[in-house]
Amino acid sequence: MMTNNTTPLNAIEKLANDTLEILQRINQVPGMSDGSFEDYKIFCHRIPGDIRAQRLKIAVVGVIKSGKSTFVNSLLGKELVKRGAGVITSITTRIRKGKKNRARLYFKSWDKINLQLQKALLLFPGKGSGNEIFNDFDIRRTRDREYLKKVYQELSSDFPVTKNGIRPETLLIKYALQGFDACKDLVQADETIIDFELREFDRHKIYTSDLNNAFYVKDVCLNVFGRAIDPNIEIADCQGADSTDPAQLAQVFNYLESSNLIVYCISSRTGLRQSDISFLKQIKNSGLLDNILFVNNCDLTEHENLEDLIKIERDIRDNLEFLEIRPQVFSFSSLYNLFIKIESKLTKRDLSRLKLFREDEEMLRYCDKKTDEFNSSFMEMIDTNRHKLLISNHLKRLSIIIGQLDQRANIFLDLLSSDKLKEEQAFLTLKNLHQNASRLESIVANSIKGAVSGLKDEVELNIKNALVLDQNAVLKKAAEFIRTASLDVEQYRTIAKESGFNKILYLMFQDFKRRLDLYVIKQVKPQLKIIVETQELRITSYFQSLFDSYRIDLLKDEHYSKFESVPELTGKQEDFFDSVDIDKIKKILGLHLPAEIMEARYTPRIKANIITDFCFQTLSQILFSLSNRKKGFSFSPGLKKAASKIKKENQKVIKDQLEEYHISLTANYFMPLIEAATRDFKEKINERFNRYHALKGEIERVFSLKQSEKEDQKKKVLAIKLQIKRLAHDIVSCS
């Protein structure tokens, strides 16, 4: 199912080899080749490797218990990721084709782990923040683990399970403690990689399906041997999108942003839930709805009849359309499809379930039909994206190459002409162009520095306007979110007396921090992404404009007599090189956007104000209670003031943080990017001028040939033209 046996790799490889053959024949004509042809050869040789290295990324997402892991297993026809009742995917698991079964786990560093725990402990009273254990916390130390156990016990007893489940910071501490023994020997000072191969392959499930152990893991990639998956495809089983942990949600969105196709799983037991709607709104706001398929994952034992299933499918479609999403919804049972593919390996219990599924023939016929429809749409989307990502760019480059070779052939047919006047006109035209190129070269050398300086100023100003002057209202919206955030202190009243003011303050701050973290992921990051992409496009267009203004086109048809044009190559000819390749430069430099955007802080100033206010409030209540014994003591007034202080001060904090982000984004991202793009641009411009200089010597060699030698070379060039014509037709056929 996931394997495409009609991969175009062989066809593209043949086109590249045919181009190399033409380049080889051009080398046999004196003066016809130049330095750029070596770049053409390198490109052609790299095509097969580049295609194999590129992968389409497919993200399988949905809320918890929507059957994502079962769907992934059914798609690949193997029990690769753990599934079943009570099993929760603990970390996004990427799956690729491999030469052998190998699970590669990337473990976090100890510094990263300790930092996560320090943030979870922030503001915890007593032996928490402000003491040496907190400031120098290291879970590897016995005393620190003992302290962590005490914190966990206090959190578990003082802050019981709410309607939203156990508190995230409590869970994080629990995972760290319970996963420590299993992972302590695998984690190192730096991030480490551990492989489980062949018979040990399934050991990865100890980490991918165990939340305790998964806490220590940063990333997982399964390489699977066999024909289950196409070599150019990566599929990811993502965590539940309704997680209350911002770190997990960030991991899901990081993968979504790099994906080419999304499969969204919905449980037929519940239909589209509120958590689904919230997550889909986030996907929509991030502009990631271009390629998405919806699977209504059927539990065949939950529906009395087919009509009930179709009703749920219809409700799902209506709700999606209400969100202005034009959905493709397919109802089928991933579990049934998996059982069919691995029937010989099923346990007795699962065989009994399969037998039960088969009793409802009408339901199965419908599900089989929808499975076929899904497979057809799925493969169509894959093929479309495959062509766009893996093929079209290479075909475009090959077309540009042979277009320039065809024009070069036309030049040399003029230069090799038996018509003396035509030959002299061609020589004079090329000589004038060479002189113009020499003059332009000196102009370029003096003007690039000033031109790029202007670009730096422009980008820096645009980023400042967006983030510091807040033209995009990033800060304004974030400040308004904080101002209107509801920190209802009344919800803590039942545990206030037992836990004390400081612990309630810890609870309240962690709630506020988590809500701000989620806001940044859902709202701020998409805004910043648009701001950054806009400036990157500006950089690309700026250098392209420079590139075009410095162009001396040796290959314009009007400079030479009209030879027969290859029909497939008519129209505007592009340059083989992009002016700058921003994505490639970022990859080479290892450039990433600043990790820290905005985060709730508990500064010494906030702490001092809260403690002062609380002491004053407490004293006032004590004095008041002495005169009015009917009134008891309450933490609520003090907590309300504390909540107000936290919100007010953090509105100032995020302003400073956004300014710091602006400085880091400008200095550590855009300036290095522009400087590297400038170096790349200069190299390409210099290479072009070197070609002009080399061409003068090549032309003189051609003119020194005897007429009989020219006739021999002319025959070779005409043969090359014929070969180019055939190759151009083949490229069009593959497009």
N, C-alpha and C positions, 0 to 999 in steps of 0.2 A: 504493500500500500504506500509506504513512504519512499519506496525506491523507484526512480525513474530510469528505466533501461534505455530510453531514447535520448540520453543526455547529448547535447550538442558539442561536447568537448572534442570529439574526433573530427567533426566538421570544421570547427574553429582551428584546430591544430593543423588540418590540411591547408586551410587558407593561409595560415602563418607560414607554413613550409613553402607554399607556392610563391608567396611574397619574397621569401628568402632566396628562392631560385631566381626570381627576376633581378634581385639585387646582385646576385652572383654574376648574372649575365651582363649587367650594367658595368660591373668592374672590368669586364673584358673590352669595354669601349674607352679608349684613352680620353681622360678629362671629364667623362660623363658623371663620375661619382664625386661626392664631396664628403666633408666630415660628418654632416648630419646623417648620412646613410649608415654610419656605425650605430647611431642611436636607433635607427629603424631596425637594424639587425638585433640589437639587444632587446628591443620591445617584442619582436616576433618570437625570439627564443624564450622570453619570460611568460608568454601568454598561457601555456598549459599550467605552469606552476601558480600563476596568479588566480586562474579560475579555480584550481583545487583549493587554494588558500581561502577563497571567499566563501562565506556561508550565509544562507538565508536563515534568519532567526524567527522561530515560531514560539510565541508565548502562550501557554495554557493557563488561564487565570479564572478567577471566580472567588466567591466567598468560601468560608470554611464549610466542609461537608457537602460540597457540590459535585464530588466525584472526579476531580481533576486528575488525580493519580491513576484512577481506574481508566479514565479516558486515554491517558498517555500510554499505559500498558496495552490497552486494546488497539491503539493506533499502530504500535510497534509489534504487537503479537507476542510480547514477552512480559514476564513479571519482573520488571526492572526496578520500579519504585514501590515501596511498601504501601499497601492499601488495606482497607477494611474498617470495620466499626472501631471507633476509638483511636484510629491512626490519623495523625495530623502531620502534614508535610512541614518539617521544621526549618527548612532552608531551600531556597530556589535551587533546583537540581537541573543542570544542563546535560543534554544527551546528544552524543555525536557518533558517527561511524568511526570505528577503529580497526587496527590490524589484529587486535586481540581484546578480550574483555579486560578493561582496566578502569577502576574508579579512582579518580584523582581528587583528593581533599586538600584544600588550602586552609591551614589553621592560622588564626589570629596570633599576633605577638602578645607577650605578657603585658607590655605597656598599654596596648589597645584594650585588653581585658580589664586591667586595673582602672583605666580611665572610665570605662563604662560603669564599673562598680562605684567609683568615686562620685559620679554624677547621680547614681541612684541613692547614694547616702547623703547627698547634699542637703543640709539643714536638719539632719536627724539629730535629736537632742542628746544630751549626756556625753557619751564618749565619741560622738560623731564629729561633725564638721567643726573645725577650729582646733582640734587636738592633733598630736603627732601621728596617731594611727590613721586618721583621715588624710592628712596631708602627705603621708608617705605610705599609703596603703599598698600592700602587695599580698595577694591571695596565696602566694606560695608559702608565706610565713604562717606557722601554726597559730600564733597569737592573733593574727589578723583574721584567719578563718574562724577562730573561736568567737571573735568579736562579731563577725558576719553572722554566725549562727544565732547569737543573742539578738542581733537586730532583726533577723528573720522571725525568731520566736515572738518578739515584741510586736512586730508588724502583723503577724498571723493572729495573735490573740487580741490586740487592740483594734485592728482594722479588719473585721471579718469580711466574708464574701459579700459583694454588693450585687445589684441586678445586672451589672456588667461583668460579673465574675471577679476573680482575684485581682488585686491591684497589680499593674504591670511592674512596678519597682519591686514588689514582693516576689513576683514570679521570676524576675531577672536574678535576684539574689538566690532564690531557690535553685534555679538552673545552674548557676555558678557553683554552688555548694555540692549539688548532687552529681554534677558532671565532672568535678575536679579529679577524682581518683582515676576515672577512665581516660582522661585527656592530659593529665599532668606530664606524662613522659613524651607526649607528642608535640606539645606546645614548646616553643623556644623563644629566645630573646627577640629574634626577627621572625617574620612570617615564614612558615615552613610548608612543604608539600609532602604528603604521604600517599602512596599508591597501594591499592588492593587489586591484585591481578589474578586472572584465571580462576582457580578454585576459591580464592579468598575474595573474589569480586563482591559477593553479596554482603560482605562485612560493612560495606558503606551504609547499609540500612541501619546499623547501630547508631549512626550519626545523623543521617538524613531524616529518620522518623522518630528520633528521641530528642525532645526539646532540651533536655539537660546537657547532652553531649553537643548538640548543635550550637549551643551558646559559644563554644570555643572554635567553631568553624566559620570561615569567612566565605568560602565558595566551594562548590562541588561540580565536577564534570565527569560524566560517565562516557567512556569510549566503548562502543558495542560492536563486536565482531559479527559479520554475517550480512545478509541482504535486508535486514529489518529497516534500515534507514539509509537515505541517500547521502553520499559523501559531502554534498554541498548544503546539507541542512543541519541545523541545530534546533532541537526542541527543548523547551524549559518547562518543568513542572514547578509552578510558582506557589508560594505560600498563600494562605487565605487572605484575601484583600480586606477583610473586616477586622483584622488584627488591631488591637488597641496600642500596640507597640510601634511608635513612629519609625524605629530602625527597620523593622520588618517591612512596613509599607514603603519605605524609601528603597529597599532592595528590590521590591516588586516593580516600582516605577522606573528604577534605573534600567532594569531589563526591558520593560515595555518601550522605553524611549529608543532603544537600539534595535527593536524587533521589526520585522517586515510584515508579519501576519499575527493576528491575535485570535485565539479560539477561547470564547467565553463560555464557561460551563455553568448551568443553572440546574438545581435539583428539582425534579418534577414533584417531589413531595411537598415543596413549599412554594414553588413558582418564584417569581421575581420579588425578593425581599427588599426592605428599606435599605439594608446594607449594600445590596446589589445596585440600587438606584444611586446611592451616594458615590459608590466607586465608579459607576459608569459616567456620572457627571464629571468626575475628576479626569477620567480618560478623555472625555469630550473636550474639557477645558485645556487639556494638554495637546490637543490636535492629533490624537492617535486613533481616530475612528475610520481611517481610509480603508483599511483591510481587516475586517473583523467578521467572524462567523459565530453564531450562537448555537450551543448544543443544549437542548432540554434533556438532561440526563435522566432517563426513566428508571424508576424502581418498579419493575414489572409486578411486584407483589403488592404494591400500594394502590393500584388502580383497579376498580371493579370492572371496568370495561374500557373499550377504545374511546368511546365518547367522552369519558372523564379525562383521558389523556389529551385528547384534541382540544377540550375546553381550556385546560391549563396552558397548552401551547398557544391558543388564541389570546388568552389573557396576557401571556408574556409578550406576544407581538404587539398587542394594544398598548401595553405599558411602555415598551421601547419606542413606539411611534409617538407617544406622548412626550418622550424625552427628545423628540426630533431626530431619532435614529431610525434609519431605514434598514430594518433587520432581515437577515437570512437566518431563520430559526429551523433547526432540524431536531426532531424528537426520536431518540433511539436509546437503547440500553447499552452503555459501554461495558457493563459487567457481562451481559449476554454475549456481546461481540468478542470479548476477551475469552470467555469460556469456550466458545466455538473454536477459537484459534489454538487453544492449549488443552483441548478436551482430553487428550491422552495423558496429560500430567495432572489432572484434577484430583483432589481428594474425594473420598466417598461423600462427604458432606456437600461439597460443591457440585458433584455429579447429581446428587439429589435435587439441589437447587436448579440445575440446568434442566432436569426432567420436569420440574414444576413449571419453569418458564415455558417449556414447549407445549404445555397443555393449552395455552391461550393462543391458538393459531392465528386468529384475526389480528391480535395485538402484534404478534411477531411479523406478520406480513407487512403491516404498516411500518414497523420499526426497520425492517429490512429495506423497504422502499426508501425511507428517509436516510438510512445509512448510505445507500447507493447515491442518493442525491447529494449528501454531504461530501462523500468521496469525490464526486465529480466537481463540485464547486471548490473543494479544497485543493485538488490538483490543478484546476484552472488558475486559481490564485497563485499557487506555487510557480506554475509555468510562467505566468505574467511577471511575477517578481524576479524569477530566475533570469528571464531574458533581460529585464531592466538592470539587474545588479551584475550578472555574470557575463552577459553576452553583448548587449547593445553598445557598451562603451568600447569594447575591443573591436567590434565591427566598424564603429565610427572611426577609430584610429587607423584601422587597416585601410578604410576607404580614403582617408586623408593621405596616407602614405602613397597609395598607388595613384591618387590624383596628382600628387606632386611629381611622382615618377613619370607620369604621362606628360605633364607639362615640360619636364626636363627633356624628355624624348623629343618633344616638338621643337625646343630650342636647338637641340643638336641636329635635327633634320634640316633646320635653316642653316646652321653653321657648316653642314656637310653638303650643302646644295651645290649643284653644278652651275647654277646661275650666279655669276660673279657679283652682280649688283646686289642681289638678295643676301649673299654671303657678307658683303661689306656693310650693308645696312644693319644686319644682325650684330656684327662685331662692334659697330659704332654705338648702337643702342646699349649693349652690355657695358661698353667702356664708360659711357655717360652715367649709367646706373652705378657703376663702381665708384666713380668720382663723387657722386651724390652721397653714397653710403659712407665714404671716408669723411666728408664734411659733417654728416649727421653724427658720426661716431664721436667727434670731438664735442659736439653740442650735448650729446647724451651724457658724456662723462662729467660735464660740469653742472647738468641740470637735475640729475636724479636725486642728489642729496637734498637739494632745496625742495623738490617735489614731495619727497617722502617726509620731510620735516613738516610740511603742510598737512599731510595725511595724519601724522601722529597728533598734531594739535587738534585736528578735526575730531578724531576718534576720542581723544581725551575729553574734549568739550562735550561730545555727545553722551559719554558715560557719566560725566559730572552732572549734566542736565537731567539725565534719567534718574540718577541715584541720590545725588546731593541736593540738587534743586527740586527733585521729586516731580519732574514733568510727567512721569508715568504713574504717579500716585502710589508707588510701591509702599513708601513710608506712611503716607496718609492712611491708606487702607489697613496697614498693619497696626498703626496706632489706634485706629477706630475699632479694630477687632479686640485689642487689649482693653480699651476703654469700656466697651460694651460686654466684655466677657463676664459671664455670670459665675461668681464665686459664692455660692449659697452656703453660708456658714451654718445655717440651720440643720443641714444634713449631717453635721458632725456633733450635734448636741447630745445625742444618746451615748457617745463615747468620750465626751469632753471631760467629765469628772474623773473617769478612770484613767484616762491617758494624759491629761494635763495640757496646758496651753502650747508648750513647745512641740509636742508630738502632733497636735492638731495643725499647728503652723506648718510642720513638715509635710503633712498630708495635703494641705491646701496648696502649698507651693508646688509640690510634685504634680498635682492635678493641673495647675496653671501652666507649668512648664510643658507638660505633655500636650496640652491643647495648643499652645503656641508652636510646638514642634510640628504637630499635624497641620496647622495652618500654613507653615512655611513650605511643607511638602506639597500641599494641595493647591496653594494660591501663589506663594512668592516665587517658588522655583520655576513654574511655567512662565511667569512674567519675565524673570531674569533670562530665561532661555531665549525668549523672543528678542530681548534687548541685545544679547550677545550675538545671536544669529544675524540680526540686522547690521551690526558693525562688521561682522565677518564678510557679509555680502558686499558691504561698502569697500572693504579692503580689496576683495577680489576684483570688483568692477573698476576700482581706481587703478590697479596695476594693469588690468586689461586695456583700459583707456590709454595708459602710457605706452603699452606694448603696441597698440594700433597706431599711435601717433609717431612711433619710431620705426614704422614699417617701411622698408624699401622693397617693393615687390618685384623680384627678378622674373616672376613667372606670369605676368599679365599677358593674356593672349594677344592684346592689340600691339604688343611690341614685336610680334613675329607673324610670319605668313600663316594663313589658316590651313592647318592640316586637319584631317578628319578627327573630330572629337569623339571620345568614347561617350556614348549617350548616358551611361550610368554615372558619369563624372561631370556632367554639365552642371552649371550653377556655381554659386560662390564657393570657392575653395578655402578651407580653414587651415590654420597653422597646426602642425602636429603637436606642438607644445601648448599647454595652458600657460597663461602669463604667470600665474602662481597656483599651486595646489595647496590650499589652506589645510585640508584634512591630512594630507601627507606630512606637511610641516609640523602640525600639532602632534602627530604620531611620532615623528623623529625626535622632536624636542621633549616629548612626554608632557606636553602642556595639559593641565586640567584646571577647571574653574575652581576658585577658592572653596574649600569645604565648609568653612564657617560662614553662615549668612547672618542669622539672628537667633538668639537663644535667651531664654529667661535667665536672669542673674539675680543672685541674692548678695548684694554688695554690702560692705561695712556700713555705708550710709543708710541703706534700707534697714539693716539690722538695728542700728542705733536708734533710728526713728521709731521702729516698731516696739522695741523694748521700753523706750522712754514713754511712749503713748500707753503701753500696756500697764506699766507701773503706775502712771497717773490715773488710768481708768480703774485699776484695782483698788487704789487708795480711795478714790471717790466712792466706789461701790461699798467698800468696808465702812466708811463714815456714814454713808446713806443707810446701810443696813442696821447700824447702831440706833438710828432714830426711827427706823421703820422695819421692825423685825419680820413683818409679813413678806417682805421682799428678800428673796434669796440671792446668793451670788451667782453670776452667769459670766461665761467666757465670751458670749456672743458679741457684746459691744466691742471688746478688745479685738476679736477676730475680724469683725467688720472693718475696723480701722486698719488692721494689718493688711487685709485684702485690698483696701483702697490704696495703701502705701505701696504695696507690691506692684499693683497695676500702674500707678502714677509714675513711679520711679523707672519701671521697665519701658514705659513710653520714651523716656529719655535714653535709656540703655540701648534700645534698638536703633535710635538715631545715630548714636556713636558707632554701633556695630555696622550699620549700613555704610557709613563713611569709611570705616576700616575696610569693608568689602570693596568699596569703590577704589581705594588706594591699592589694595592687593590685586584687584582685577586689572587695573591699568598697568601697574608696575611689573607684575609677575605673569601676566597673561598676554595682554594686547601689545605692550611694547616689545617683548621678545618675539612675538608672532610677526609684527611688522618688520622688525630688524632681520629676521630669518627670511621673510618673504622678499625683502630688498636684496639680500645676498643671492637668493635663488633667481630673482629677476635679472640682476646684473650678469650672472653667469649665462643666462639664456640670450640676453642682448649681445654680450660679447661673442658668444658662439655664432650668432647670426652674422655679425660683422666679420668674424674670421672666415665664414663661408664666402662672403663677398670678396675678401682678399684672395682666398685660394682660387676662386673662380677665374680671376684675371689670368693667373698662370696657366690654368687648364685650357682657357680659350686660345691662348697663344700657342699651346701645344697642338690644338686642333688645326689652327691655320698653317702650321708648319708641315702638315701631312701633304703628301702628293695626291693628285686627283684620283689615282687608282686606289690608294689607301682609303681615301674618303668614301669611295663607292663601296668598298668592303665594309667599312664601319656603318655606312648608311643601311646596308642590308641587315646588319645586326640590330640596329635601332628599330627598323621596321618590324623585325621579328619580336622585339621586346614590346612594341606597341600592340601587336596582335595578342601577345600573352597577357598584357595588362587588360585588354578588352575582355578576354575570357574570365579573368579573375574578378573584374568589376561585376560581371554578370553573376558569378557565384556568390559574391558578397551580398548583392541585392536579394538573391534567392534565400539566403540565411536570415535576412533582416525581418 
